[in-house]
């Protein structure tokens, strides 16, 4: 597929701070949309063409999972062709599924297509077991017989025609993954399925639109009630992935934290409403240059309070980046993380750079400082890695970011795009870091 693979030699990213940015950043396709839609191609016994696919390690891993069950994949640029005419097995191997939690999404489409699925539990992840439990409960409500043995979820549809049955399903929590798994499974089920308390994220809507483009009958995506009327089969489609709203938000923060005027496109501004509202409440000027283009204009920033919530609330995937920005904003701020219990580990790393913040349970209490200073830091998750990079752009001296495997999972050439805007950063082998002369860090 010509996709990136994990870097065999450990590397770090050197970021030289206090450099102004200018120009326009191109926003890639949404990672979380692309992963679910790739799994959704299993529903179509023919070829699908997906456009605007980002070049990411996670996309590579999902491609490996699909290939392991017999799908044929071919990629040129940002176009990915997937042929699911022949599925050779219902059991992707654990060594592939364990790399990527989103690979569990294949259980719904496999069950809908084949009437059976054998999918390993994705395992070690800070998110916890709740989303997987919701996936399974939804499939059981649709008539599947499910058991878990030796770490593998065995799902079968009893009966002569092996088709799932429409059902009324209420989700205890509006899980994006569970909503998407049930939605995909329901497209080929007999009868009508209704998902109550469904996730409303733009990526859910994108998946629903993809399925509709293949001939599925879905109403209500983007609301808390989604209704799916099952059809016997789906057909080929040529479908573009929506722009990544989290990458867009990250670049807005990069402009704000460096006091730089930059533009980002393509974007869908409606997907960014909670982020734009919070940035504007801090005093940042953001103008709409075109229907799919936003420009950030430097301005003095004030602290604010943030609470992460399911969409349309403030996204947990932007929490770390906003924390970096708030560390340099005047006054006090409080960030409350309500979605993931282990998503404040970047506080310790930002403190290494001179941020004044402390943890109290699931809250980070922040007092803005005048300046951050470069330091060696460790990325603890995907969005934390981006937060440390943007913090490094504003810091005095050199910041060395380790743990780049997190960054490569979810950002398509972040450092290349930042370099095009004028940033000074370089990825180097870890053992060569001592060869670079670092500016002294004032503590």
Secondary structure, DSSP 8 states (H G I E B T S, - for coil): -------SS-EEEEEE-S---EEEEE--B-HHHHHHHHHHGGGSSSEEEEES----HHHHHHHHHHHHTT-EEEEETTEEEEE-S----S---HHHHTT-GGGGGHHHHHHHHHSEEEEE-----TT-SHHHHHHHHHHHHTTEEEEEETTEEEEEE-SSS---B--EEE-SS--HHHHHHHHHHHHTSBSEEEEET----HHHHHHHHHHHHTT-EEE-TTSSEEEEE--S----EEEE--B-HHHHHHHHHHHHHTT-EEEEES--GGGGHHHHHHHHHTT-EEEEEETTEEEEE----B--EEEB-STTSB-GGGHHHHHHHHTTSBSEEEEE--S-TT--THHHHHHHTT-EEEEETTEEEEE--S--B--EEE--SHHHHHHHHHHHHHSBSEEEEE-HHHHHHH-SSHHHHHHHTT-EEEEEEGGGGGGS-------
